């Protein structure tokens, strides 16, 4: 009895890794472009909610920074996996070519 055949579509994995990297870049740009808008405006000076809103903005910025890093690392990991699968496939092909090129013994 054999189990299911496992296959890896290396070009598709590479494409997904690229798209994840693009998503990380978009997230970083959105954070830098719009992050300052999270902070409460100066019109809240003197209001009791002002400090709480400022803390909330700091929390969101920290969350977005962490999220960007995680997405970026995920994309890099996918890229590395694609390279590793390609290298393993090439190594197996090289071994097979070496064995079969010598002919029967």
C-alpha positions, 0 to 999 in steps of 0.5 A: 500500500502506498500513500498519496504522491507528494508534488511541489510546483516550484514555479508556483511556489516561487510566484506565491513567495513573490506575491507575499513579498509584494504584500509585505512591501505594500503593508510597509508602505501603508504603515509609513504613509498612513501610520502617522494618521493614527495618532490623535490630533492636537485638538484632543489636548486636555481631553481624558481620551487623548492619552488613551488614543495615543497609546492605542495608536502606538499599539497599532503601529507596533502591531503593523510593524510586527505584522510586516516583519512576519509577512516578509519573513514568510515570503522569504521562507517560501522563496528559500523553500522553492530554492531548496526544492529546486536544488534537491531536484537538480541533485537527484537528477545529477545523481540519476544521470551519473548512474544511468550514464555508466550503463549496466555493470 
